[in-house]
Amino acid sequence: MLDEDSTKGVIVIESVNADHAQRANEAMSDLKELLGEFFGIKRDKSGILPKDVPSVDVD
């Protein structure tokens, strides 16, 4: 849960095929713009995890 004291967050968007992956990429791009526009948030790190690489270090 995020609140006014939050300083970090993770957003997960899943896709199951190439069509969904394209829409997920568009959603991530739109979300980045909206977070910056409305909340002044800059994305520090992002990544795409394929099924054979199930984790990423976000620290």
mmCIF file of the N, C-alpha and C atoms, coordinates in Angstrom:
data_MODEL
# 
_entry.id   MODEL 
# 
loop_
_atom_site.group_PDB 
_atom_site.id 
_atom_site.type_symbol 
_atom_site.label_atom_id 
_atom_site.label_alt_id 
_atom_site.label_comp_id 
_atom_site.label_asym_id 
_atom_site.label_entity_id 
_atom_site.label_seq_id 
_atom_site.pdbx_PDB_ins_code 
_atom_site.Cartn_x 
_atom_site.Cartn_y 
_atom_site.Cartn_z 
_atom_site.occupancy 
_atom_site.B_iso_or_equiv 
_atom_site.pdbx_formal_charge 
_atom_site.auth_seq_id 
_atom_site.auth_comp_id 
_atom_site.auth_asym_id 
_atom_site.auth_atom_id 
_atom_site.pdbx_PDB_model_num 
ATOM 1   N N  . MET A 1 1  ? 0.836  -1.172  0.000   1.00 0.00 ? 1  MET A N  1 
ATOM 2   C CA . MET A 1 1  ? 0.000  0.000   0.000   1.00 0.00 ? 1  MET A CA 1 
ATOM 3   C C  . MET A 1 1  ? 0.884  1.239   0.000   1.00 0.00 ? 1  MET A C  1 
ATOM 4   N N  . LEU A 1 2  ? 0.554  2.183   -0.840  1.00 0.00 ? 2  LEU A N  1 
ATOM 5   C CA . LEU A 1 2  ? 1.271  3.440   -0.888  1.00 0.00 ? 2  LEU A CA 1 
ATOM 6   C C  . LEU A 1 2  ? 0.456  4.514   -0.193  1.00 0.00 ? 2  LEU A C  1 
ATOM 7   N N  . ASP A 1 3  ? 1.144  5.396   0.519   1.00 0.00 ? 3  ASP A N  1 
ATOM 8   C CA . ASP A 1 3  ? 0.483  6.538   1.135   1.00 0.00 ? 3  ASP A CA 1 
ATOM 9   C C  . ASP A 1 3  ? 1.396  7.751   1.039   1.00 0.00 ? 3  ASP A C  1 
ATOM 10  N N  . GLU A 1 4  ? 1.034  8.844   1.687   1.00 0.00 ? 4  GLU A N  1 
ATOM 11  C CA . GLU A 1 4  ? 1.803  10.080  1.552   1.00 0.00 ? 4  GLU A CA 1 
ATOM 12  C C  . GLU A 1 4  ? 3.223  9.979   2.097   1.00 0.00 ? 4  GLU A C  1 
ATOM 13  N N  . ASP A 1 5  ? 3.512  8.976   2.920   1.00 0.00 ? 5  ASP A N  1 
ATOM 14  C CA . ASP A 1 5  ? 4.861  8.789   3.453   1.00 0.00 ? 5  ASP A CA 1 
ATOM 15  C C  . ASP A 1 5  ? 5.703  7.813   2.631   1.00 0.00 ? 5  ASP A C  1 
ATOM 16  N N  . SER A 1 6  ? 5.121  7.182   1.621   1.00 0.00 ? 6  SER A N  1 
ATOM 17  C CA . SER A 1 6  ? 5.830  6.202   0.800   1.00 0.00 ? 6  SER A CA 1 
ATOM 18  C C  . SER A 1 6  ? 6.934  6.869   -0.005  1.00 0.00 ? 6  SER A C  1 
ATOM 19  N N  . THR A 1 7  ? 8.070  6.202   -0.106  1.00 0.00 ? 7  THR A N  1 
ATOM 20  C CA . THR A 1 7  ? 9.172  6.710   -0.924  1.00 0.00 ? 7  THR A CA 1 
ATOM 21  C C  . THR A 1 7  ? 9.559  5.742   -2.032  1.00 0.00 ? 7  THR A C  1 
ATOM 22  N N  . LYS A 1 8  ? 9.051  4.519   -1.981  1.00 0.00 ? 8  LYS A N  1 
ATOM 23  C CA . LYS A 1 8  ? 9.358  3.517   -3.009  1.00 0.00 ? 8  LYS A CA 1 
ATOM 24  C C  . LYS A 1 8  ? 8.103  2.710   -3.304  1.00 0.00 ? 8  LYS A C  1 
ATOM 25  N N  . GLY A 1 9  ? 8.030  2.198   -4.519  1.00 0.00 ? 9  GLY A N  1 
ATOM 26  C CA . GLY A 1 9  ? 6.907  1.361   -4.911  1.00 0.00 ? 9  GLY A CA 1 
ATOM 27  C C  . GLY A 1 9  ? 7.276  0.501   -6.093  1.00 0.00 ? 9  GLY A C  1 
ATOM 28  N N  . VAL A 1 10 ? 6.518  -0.547  -6.282  1.00 0.00 ? 10 VAL A N  1 
ATOM 29  C CA . VAL A 1 10 ? 6.717  -1.452  -7.411  1.00 0.00 ? 10 VAL A CA 1 
ATOM 30  C C  . VAL A 1 10 ? 5.375  -1.627  -8.107  1.00 0.00 ? 10 VAL A C  1 
ATOM 31  N N  . ILE A 1 11 ? 5.375  -1.509  -9.412  1.00 0.00 ? 11 ILE A N  1 
ATOM 32  C CA . ILE A 1 11 ? 4.175  -1.722  -10.210 1.00 0.00 ? 11 ILE A CA 1 
ATOM 33  C C  . ILE A 1 11 ? 4.453  -2.902  -11.133 1.00 0.00 ? 11 ILE A C  1 
ATOM 34  N N  . VAL A 1 12 ? 3.545  -3.868  -11.137 1.00 0.00 ? 12 VAL A N  1 
ATOM 35  C CA . VAL A 1 12 ? 3.697  -5.068  -11.958 1.00 0.00 ? 12 VAL A CA 1 
ATOM 36  C C  . VAL A 1 12 ? 2.595  -5.093  -13.001 1.00 0.00 ? 12 VAL A C  1 
ATOM 37  N N  . ILE A 1 13 ? 2.987  -5.278  -14.252 1.00 0.00 ? 13 ILE A N  1 
ATOM 38  C CA . ILE A 1 13 ? 2.043  -5.459  -15.349 1.00 0.00 ? 13 ILE A CA 1 
ATOM 39  C C  . ILE A 1 13 ? 2.428  -6.767  -16.029 1.00 0.00 ? 13 ILE A C  1 
ATOM 40  N N  . GLU A 1 14 ? 1.498  -7.695  -16.113 1.00 0.00 ? 14 GLU A N  1 
ATOM 41  C CA . GLU A 1 14 ? 1.785  -9.011  -16.690 1.00 0.00 ? 14 GLU A CA 1 
ATOM 42  C C  . GLU A 1 14 ? 1.226  -9.118  -18.100 1.00 0.00 ? 14 GLU A C  1 
ATOM 43  N N  . SER A 1 15 ? 1.876  -9.961  -18.897 1.00 0.00 ? 15 SER A N  1 
ATOM 44  C CA . SER A 1 15 ? 1.367  -10.278 -20.230 1.00 0.00 ? 15 SER A CA 1 
ATOM 45  C C  . SER A 1 15 ? 1.604  -11.755 -20.500 1.00 0.00 ? 15 SER A C  1 
ATOM 46  N N  . VAL A 1 16 ? 0.742  -12.335 -21.332 1.00 0.00 ? 16 VAL A N  1 
ATOM 47  C CA . VAL A 1 16 ? 0.833  -13.771 -21.599 1.00 0.00 ? 16 VAL A CA 1 
ATOM 48  C C  . VAL A 1 16 ? 1.198  -14.106 -23.034 1.00 0.00 ? 16 VAL A C  1 
ATOM 49  N N  . ASN A 1 17 ? 1.202  -13.090 -23.898 1.00 0.00 ? 17 ASN A N  1 
ATOM 50  C CA . ASN A 1 17 ? 1.588  -13.338 -25.284 1.00 0.00 ? 17 ASN A CA 1 
ATOM 51  C C  . ASN A 1 17 ? 2.125  -12.037 -25.887 1.00 0.00 ? 17 ASN A C  1 
ATOM 52  N N  . ALA A 1 18 ? 2.533  -12.101 -27.135 1.00 0.00 ? 18 ALA A N  1 
ATOM 53  C CA . ALA A 1 18 ? 3.169  -10.942 -27.774 1.00 0.00 ? 18 ALA A CA 1 
ATOM 54  C C  . ALA A 1 18 ? 2.217  -9.749  -27.868 1.00 0.00 ? 18 ALA A C  1 
ATOM 55  N N  . ASP A 1 19 ? 0.940  -10.005 -28.151 1.00 0.00 ? 19 ASP A N  1 
ATOM 56  C CA . ASP A 1 19 ? -0.030 -8.920  -28.236 1.00 0.00 ? 19 ASP A CA 1 
ATOM 57  C C  . ASP A 1 19 ? -0.192 -8.243  -26.880 1.00 0.00 ? 19 ASP A C  1 
ATOM 58  N N  . HIS A 1 20 ? -0.318 -9.028  -25.841 1.00 0.00 ? 20 HIS A N  1 
ATOM 59  C CA . HIS A 1 20 ? -0.428 -8.470  -24.496 1.00 0.00 ? 20 HIS A CA 1 
ATOM 60  C C  . HIS A 1 20 ? 0.854  -7.745  -24.105 1.00 0.00 ? 20 HIS A C  1 
ATOM 61  N N  . ALA A 1 21 ? 1.997  -8.265  -24.511 1.00 0.00 ? 21 ALA A N  1 
ATOM 62  C CA . ALA A 1 21 ? 3.274  -7.625  -24.184 1.00 0.00 ? 21 ALA A CA 1 
ATOM 63  C C  . ALA A 1 21 ? 3.345  -6.233  -24.807 1.00 0.00 ? 21 ALA A C  1 
ATOM 64  N N  . GLN A 1 22 ? 2.875  -6.087  -26.023 1.00 0.00 ? 22 GLN A N  1 
ATOM 65  C CA . GLN A 1 22 ? 2.865  -4.781  -26.687 1.00 0.00 ? 22 GLN A CA 1 
ATOM 66  C C  . GLN A 1 22 ? 1.978  -3.805  -25.921 1.00 0.00 ? 22 GLN A C  1 
ATOM 67  N N  . ARG A 1 23 ? 0.801  -4.262  -25.530 1.00 0.00 ? 23 ARG A N  1 
ATOM 68  C CA . ARG A 1 23 ? -0.109 -3.402  -24.765 1.00 0.00 ? 23 ARG A CA 1 
ATOM 69  C C  . ARG A 1 23 ? 0.459  -3.083  -23.389 1.00 0.00 ? 23 ARG A C  1 
ATOM 70  N N  . ALA A 1 24 ? 1.154  -4.041  -22.782 1.00 0.00 ? 24 ALA A N  1 
ATOM 71  C CA . ALA A 1 24 ? 1.772  -3.799  -21.474 1.00 0.00 ? 24 ALA A CA 1 
ATOM 72  C C  . ALA A 1 24 ? 2.863  -2.735  -21.603 1.00 0.00 ? 24 ALA A C  1 
ATOM 73  N N  . ASN A 1 25 ? 3.659  -2.803  -22.651 1.00 0.00 ? 25 ASN A N  1 
ATOM 74  C CA . ASN A 1 25 ? 4.705  -1.795  -22.874 1.00 0.00 ? 25 ASN A CA 1 
ATOM 75  C C  . ASN A 1 25 ? 4.095  -0.404  -23.065 1.00 0.00 ? 25 ASN A C  1 
ATOM 76  N N  . GLU A 1 26 ? 2.992  -0.333  -23.794 1.00 0.00 ? 26 GLU A N  1 
ATOM 77  C CA . GLU A 1 26 ? 2.315  0.950   -23.985 1.00 0.00 ? 26 GLU A CA 1 
ATOM 78  C C  . GLU A 1 26 ? 1.765  1.467   -22.655 1.00 0.00 ? 26 GLU A C  1 
ATOM 79  N N  . ALA A 1 27 ? 1.210  0.565   -21.856 1.00 0.00 ? 27 ALA A N  1 
ATOM 80  C CA . ALA A 1 27 ? 0.672  0.953   -20.548 1.00 0.00 ? 27 ALA A CA 1 
ATOM 81  C C  . ALA A 1 27 ? 1.788  1.469   -19.641 1.00 0.00 ? 27 ALA A C  1 
ATOM 82  N N  . MET A 1 28 ? 2.952  0.814   -19.662 1.00 0.00 ? 28 MET A N  1 
ATOM 83  C CA . MET A 1 28 ? 4.082  1.265   -18.835 1.00 0.00 ? 28 MET A CA 1 
ATOM 84  C C  . MET A 1 28 ? 4.538  2.656   -19.260 1.00 0.00 ? 28 MET A C  1 
ATOM 85  N N  . SER A 1 29 ? 4.581  2.890   -20.554 1.00 0.00 ? 29 SER A N  1 
ATOM 86  C CA . SER A 1 29 ? 4.989  4.202   -21.057 1.00 0.00 ? 29 SER A CA 1 
ATOM 87  C C  . SER A 1 29 ? 3.982  5.277   -20.644 1.00 0.00 ? 29 SER A C  1 
ATOM 88  N N  . ASP A 1 30 ? 2.697  4.981   -20.806 1.00 0.00 ? 30 ASP A N  1 
ATOM 89  C CA . ASP A 1 30 ? 1.657  5.931   -20.409 1.00 0.00 ? 30 ASP A CA 1 
ATOM 90  C C  . ASP A 1 30 ? 1.709  6.199   -18.910 1.00 0.00 ? 30 ASP A C  1 
ATOM 91  N N  . LEU A 1 31 ? 1.876  5.150   -18.128 1.00 0.00 ? 31 LEU A N  1 
ATOM 92  C CA . LEU A 1 31 ? 1.923  5.298   -16.680 1.00 0.00 ? 31 LEU A CA 1 
ATOM 93  C C  . LEU A 1 31 ? 3.106  6.161   -16.250 1.00 0.00 ? 31 LEU A C  1 
ATOM 94  N N  . LYS A 1 32 ? 4.254  5.970   -16.888 1.00 0.00 ? 32 LYS A N  1 
ATOM 95  C CA . LYS A 1 32 ? 5.428  6.788   -16.571 1.00 0.00 ? 32 LYS A CA 1 
ATOM 96  C C  . LYS A 1 32 ? 5.111  8.269   -16.778 1.00 0.00 ? 32 LYS A C  1 
ATOM 97  N N  . GLU A 1 33 ? 4.485  8.595   -17.900 1.00 0.00 ? 33 GLU A N  1 
ATOM 98  C CA . GLU A 1 33 ? 4.146  9.989   -18.181 1.00 0.00 ? 33 GLU A CA 1 
ATOM 99  C C  . GLU A 1 33 ? 3.148  10.538  -17.165 1.00 0.00 ? 33 GLU A C  1 
ATOM 100 N N  . LEU A 1 34 ? 2.120  9.759   -16.851 1.00 0.00 ? 34 LEU A N  1 
ATOM 101 C CA . LEU A 1 34 ? 1.090  10.216  -15.930 1.00 0.00 ? 34 LEU A CA 1 
ATOM 102 C C  . LEU A 1 34 ? 1.622  10.395  -14.505 1.00 0.00 ? 34 LEU A C  1 
ATOM 103 N N  . LEU A 1 35 ? 2.486  9.491   -14.059 1.00 0.00 ? 35 LEU A N  1 
ATOM 104 C CA . LEU A 1 35 ? 3.074  9.632   -12.726 1.00 0.00 ? 35 LEU A CA 1 
ATOM 105 C C  . LEU A 1 35 ? 3.907  10.903  -12.632 1.00 0.00 ? 35 LEU A C  1 
ATOM 106 N N  . GLY A 1 36 ? 4.628  11.211  -13.697 1.00 0.00 ? 36 GLY A N  1 
ATOM 107 C CA . GLY A 1 36 ? 5.413  12.438  -13.714 1.00 0.00 ? 36 GLY A CA 1 
ATOM 108 C C  . GLY A 1 36 ? 4.533  13.677  -13.762 1.00 0.00 ? 36 GLY A C  1 
ATOM 109 N N  . GLU A 1 37 ? 3.516  13.633  -14.611 1.00 0.00 ? 37 GLU A N  1 
ATOM 110 C CA . GLU A 1 37 ? 2.640  14.786  -14.804 1.00 0.00 ? 37 GLU A CA 1 
ATOM 111 C C  . GLU A 1 37 ? 1.822  15.110  -13.550 1.00 0.00 ? 37 GLU A C  1 
ATOM 112 N N  . PHE A 1 38 ? 1.216  14.104  -12.953 1.00 0.00 ? 38 PHE A N  1 
ATOM 113 C CA . PHE A 1 38 ? 0.295  14.351  -11.846 1.00 0.00 ? 38 PHE A CA 1 
ATOM 114 C C  . PHE A 1 38 ? 0.937  14.318  -10.463 1.00 0.00 ? 38 PHE A C  1 
ATOM 115 N N  . PHE A 1 39 ? 2.031  13.560  -10.318 1.00 0.00 ? 39 PHE A N  1 
ATOM 116 C CA . PHE A 1 39 ? 2.613  13.398  -8.988  1.00 0.00 ? 39 PHE A CA 1 
ATOM 117 C C  . PHE A 1 39 ? 4.076  13.815  -8.898  1.00 0.00 ? 39 PHE A C  1 
ATOM 118 N N  . GLY A 1 40 ? 4.673  14.213  -10.013 1.00 0.00 ? 40 GLY A N  1 
ATOM 119 C CA . GLY A 1 40 ? 6.075  14.611  -10.002 1.00 0.00 ? 40 GLY A CA 1 
ATOM 120 C C  . GLY A 1 40 ? 7.019  13.458  -9.714  1.00 0.00 ? 40 GLY A C  1 
ATOM 121 N N  . ILE A 1 41 ? 6.586  12.238  -10.038 1.00 0.00 ? 41 ILE A N  1 
ATOM 122 C CA . ILE A 1 41 ? 7.392  11.044  -9.758  1.00 0.00 ? 41 ILE A CA 1 
ATOM 123 C C  . ILE A 1 41 ? 8.221  10.702  -10.983 1.00 0.00 ? 41 ILE A C  1 
ATOM 124 N N  . LYS A 1 42 ? 9.504  10.453  -10.753 1.00 0.00 ? 42 LYS A N  1 
ATOM 125 C CA . LYS A 1 42 ? 10.391 10.006  -11.813 1.00 0.00 ? 42 LYS A CA 1 
ATOM 126 C C  . LYS A 1 42 ? 10.702 8.541   -11.602 1.00 0.00 ? 42 LYS A C  1 
ATOM 127 N N  . ARG A 1 43 ? 10.547 7.755   -12.649 1.00 0.00 ? 43 ARG A N  1 
ATOM 128 C CA . ARG A 1 43 ? 10.856 6.331   -12.561 1.00 0.00 ? 43 ARG A CA 1 
ATOM 129 C C  . ARG A 1 43 ? 12.359 6.164   -12.483 1.00 0.00 ? 43 ARG A C  1 
ATOM 130 N N  . ASP A 1 44 ? 12.833 5.466   -11.460 1.00 0.00 ? 44 ASP A N  1 
ATOM 131 C CA . ASP A 1 44 ? 14.265 5.232   -11.295 1.00 0.00 ? 44 ASP A CA 1 
ATOM 132 C C  . ASP A 1 44 ? 14.741 4.025   -12.080 1.00 0.00 ? 44 ASP A C  1 
ATOM 133 N N  . LYS A 1 45 ? 13.950 2.985   -12.071 1.00 0.00 ? 45 LYS A N  1 
ATOM 134 C CA . LYS A 1 45 ? 14.390 1.739   -12.673 1.00 0.00 ? 45 LYS A CA 1 
ATOM 135 C C  . LYS A 1 45 ? 13.179 0.990   -13.205 1.00 0.00 ? 45 LYS A C  1 
ATOM 136 N N  . SER A 1 46 ? 13.341 0.334   -14.321 1.00 0.00 ? 46 SER A N  1 
ATOM 137 C CA . SER A 1 46 ? 12.280 -0.516  -14.847 1.00 0.00 ? 46 SER A CA 1 
ATOM 138 C C  . SER A 1 46 ? 12.923 -1.697  -15.535 1.00 0.00 ? 46 SER A C  1 
ATOM 139 N N  . GLY A 1 47 ? 12.148 -2.713  -15.728 1.00 0.00 ? 47 GLY A N  1 
ATOM 140 C CA . GLY A 1 47 ? 12.682 -3.883  -16.399 1.00 0.00 ? 47 GLY A CA 1 
ATOM 141 C C  . GLY A 1 47 ? 11.574 -4.799  -16.856 1.00 0.00 ? 47 GLY A C  1 
ATOM 142 N N  . ILE A 1 48 ? 11.909 -5.622  -17.799 1.00 0.00 ? 48 ILE A N  1 
ATOM 143 C CA . ILE A 1 48 ? 10.993 -6.637  -18.304 1.00 0.00 ? 48 ILE A CA 1 
ATOM 144 C C  . ILE A 1 48 ? 11.585 -7.983  -17.933 1.00 0.00 ? 48 ILE A C  1 
ATOM 145 N N  . LEU A 1 49 ? 10.783 -8.802  -17.292 1.00 0.00 ? 49 LEU A N  1 
ATOM 146 C CA . LEU A 1 49 ? 11.243 -10.109 -16.852 1.00 0.00 ? 49 LEU A CA 1 
ATOM 147 C C  . LEU A 1 49 ? 10.659 -11.196 -17.739 1.00 0.00 ? 49 LEU A C  1 
ATOM 148 N N  . PRO A 1 50 ? 11.475 -11.825 -18.568 1.00 0.00 ? 50 PRO A N  1 
ATOM 149 C CA . PRO A 1 50 ? 10.971 -12.959 -19.345 1.00 0.00 ? 50 PRO A CA 1 
ATOM 150 C C  . PRO A 1 50 ? 10.783 -14.165 -18.418 1.00 0.00 ? 50 PRO A C  1 
ATOM 151 N N  . LYS A 1 51 ? 10.050 -15.153 -18.880 1.00 0.00 ? 51 LYS A N  1 
ATOM 152 C CA . LYS A 1 51 ? 9.723  -16.294 -18.016 1.00 0.00 ? 51 LYS A CA 1 
ATOM 153 C C  . LYS A 1 51 ? 10.957 -17.051 -17.534 1.00 0.00 ? 51 LYS A C  1 
ATOM 154 N N  . ASP A 1 52 ? 12.070 -16.987 -18.259 1.00 0.00 ? 52 ASP A N  1 
ATOM 155 C CA . ASP A 1 52 ? 13.275 -17.708 -17.830 1.00 0.00 ? 52 ASP A CA 1 
ATOM 156 C C  . ASP A 1 52 ? 14.163 -16.874 -16.891 1.00 0.00 ? 52 ASP A C  1 
ATOM 157 N N  . VAL A 1 53 ? 13.787 -15.620 -16.615 1.00 0.00 ? 53 VAL A N  1 
ATOM 158 C CA . VAL A 1 53 ? 14.504 -14.762 -15.666 1.00 0.00 ? 53 VAL A CA 1 
ATOM 159 C C  . VAL A 1 53 ? 13.452 -14.177 -14.723 1.00 0.00 ? 53 VAL A C  1 
ATOM 160 N N  . PRO A 1 54 ? 13.090 -14.904 -13.655 1.00 0.00 ? 54 PRO A N  1 
ATOM 161 C CA . PRO A 1 54 ? 11.919 -14.524 -12.857 1.00 0.00 ? 54 PRO A CA 1 
ATOM 162 C C  . PRO A 1 54 ? 12.139 -13.456 -11.790 1.00 0.00 ? 54 PRO A C  1 
ATOM 163 N N  . SER A 1 55 ? 13.310 -12.816 -11.741 1.00 0.00 ? 55 SER A N  1 
ATOM 164 C CA . SER A 1 55 ? 13.507 -11.799 -10.712 1.00 0.00 ? 55 SER A CA 1 
ATOM 165 C C  . SER A 1 55 ? 14.476 -10.722 -11.197 1.00 0.00 ? 55 SER A C  1 
ATOM 166 N N  . VAL A 1 56 ? 14.425 -9.588  -10.486 1.00 0.00 ? 56 VAL A N  1 
ATOM 167 C CA . VAL A 1 56 ? 15.329 -8.482  -10.772 1.00 0.00 ? 56 VAL A CA 1 
ATOM 168 C C  . VAL A 1 56 ? 15.598 -7.748  -9.461  1.00 0.00 ? 56 VAL A C  1 
ATOM 169 N N  . ASP A 1 57 ? 16.796 -7.223  -9.309  1.00 0.00 ? 57 ASP A N  1 
ATOM 170 C CA . ASP A 1 57 ? 17.165 -6.441  -8.122  1.00 0.00 ? 57 ASP A CA 1 
ATOM 171 C C  . ASP A 1 57 ? 16.730 -5.005  -8.363  1.00 0.00 ? 57 ASP A C  1 
ATOM 172 N N  . VAL A 1 58 ? 15.879 -4.474  -7.486  1.00 0.00 ? 58 VAL A N  1 
ATOM 173 C CA . VAL A 1 58 ? 15.391 -3.114  -7.671  1.00 0.00 ? 58 VAL A CA 1 
ATOM 174 C C  . VAL A 1 58 ? 16.020 -2.132  -6.700  1.00 0.00 ? 58 VAL A C  1 
ATOM 175 N N  . ASP A 1 59 ? 16.897 -2.580  -5.838  1.00 0.00 ? 59 ASP A N  1 
ATOM 176 C CA . ASP A 1 59 ? 17.573 -1.680  -4.897  1.00 0.00 ? 59 ASP A CA 1 
ATOM 177 C C  . ASP A 1 59 ? 18.744 -0.999  -5.520  1.00 0.00 ? 59 ASP A C  1 
# 
